[in-house]
């Protein structure tokens, strides 16, 4: 008996959000999406019961918070971390062909979805338990422990229960948006968090406009003729370089989304019916970057847990007062996230250069690898795409109507574009981090926000077109 037969009774009974039986009107989709986003923002402001205060404890995700969403000290402490980590495990297992699941088979689809949910629950426990019980990262209120009579250990279990519920809630919130709303829940949660930081970075009390108002009125004294004053204007209160980087990322991503190779298609039975299949430069989208950053986040998470519990040798990692590594192996694996991570630091030049090199290698190669995995698991590869084109009744003019023939044509473009696009996105993310961004959202967070928003715009436009022309909806399924 294989693992599928053994696990089937459990995986097929995993709770899930029911799919709509028919077409969901566009307005209702927007309603579901807006409702889930309001719930998301509400939950990020619900402080864990048992935490001494909303500011107590430290964020183990640290600089990765903009990508992993959620909010430290809230019921959504874990954010989308467990979902992303479970996705990485599934992609690695699927890429090594260890699962033996055929996603075109309805039975295997149910098993795959059940396995994904099961892994998310496992990751919630693996990530949440150390946050609560190790290193005092989320301290328990001794006053509450005394008043309830359950001790500090009991309050910690109470806090973990809330974190567990929050992790499960965000899983089903993502599923509601995927089935009943517009776009992807994971993507929308990232956009929500990054947009909030961007708005704060522009119009907050210490944001871009407030800082320049202070500079122009003389409240903030800056001497642009000195190196210190110039650095203040470019990277300090003036934020000129982060502003330039933020605008540049917006322009580059929108341009890259429009760069594509269009393969002409014609309908096999309807004369004159023509179309095009676009192979975009960023074919796998920017979403694989979440997976790469999640691997780095988990490495840093492991380092902080090990250091707090056992103390690491100097070669493995030495941690500063802010909880970040300042030397050792975990320092070199920590990504460059702001200009302050490499400009004017106390570390030797070769140490900083090595850290930048590791981060760049990790993001470029990791971006390409995860882009390949993403394309295969999302049925965007040459074989799956050829089958979809064939099933729609379309064919490439001048070629026989055969999936194998279409697949060979697609193989000229999809694998190469996938690797180039994944590596390019990784390079952009590191470059943006090194130069800085408004609101300190990070290059990856900004890339994800722009790309997800652009795709959301395309999806909304497509939905509106389908609403106006119901026959197109029947044609494209």
Secondary structure as GFF3:
##gff-version 3
##sequence-region A 1 477
A	DSSP	alpha_helix	3	11	.	.	.	ID=ss1
A	DSSP	alpha_helix	26	44	.	.	.	ID=ss2
A	DSSP	three_ten_helix	62	64	.	.	.	ID=ss3
A	DSSP	alpha_helix	65	68	.	.	.	ID=ss4
A	DSSP	alpha_helix	81	95	.	.	.	ID=ss5
A	DSSP	alpha_helix	106	133	.	.	.	ID=ss6
A	DSSP	alpha_helix	142	148	.	.	.	ID=ss7
A	DSSP	alpha_helix	151	180	.	.	.	ID=ss8
A	DSSP	alpha_helix	185	203	.	.	.	ID=ss9
A	DSSP	alpha_helix	208	217	.	.	.	ID=ss10
A	DSSP	alpha_helix	227	234	.	.	.	ID=ss11
A	DSSP	alpha_helix	240	258	.	.	.	ID=ss12
A	DSSP	beta_strand	260	267	.	.	.	ID=ss13
A	DSSP	beta_strand	274	280	.	.	.	ID=ss14
A	DSSP	alpha_helix	288	309	.	.	.	ID=ss15
A	DSSP	beta_strand	318	319	.	.	.	ID=ss16
A	DSSP	beta_strand	325	327	.	.	.	ID=ss17
A	DSSP	alpha_helix	329	333	.	.	.	ID=ss18
A	DSSP	three_ten_helix	339	341	.	.	.	ID=ss19
A	DSSP	alpha_helix	349	377	.	.	.	ID=ss20
A	DSSP	alpha_helix	382	391	.	.	.	ID=ss21
A	DSSP	beta_strand	394	395	.	.	.	ID=ss22
A	DSSP	alpha_helix	403	410	.	.	.	ID=ss23
A	DSSP	alpha_helix	414	435	.	.	.	ID=ss24
A	DSSP	three_ten_helix	438	440	.	.	.	ID=ss25
A	DSSP	alpha_helix	443	468	.	.	.	ID=ss26
A	DSSP	alpha_helix	470	476	.	.	.	ID=ss27
###
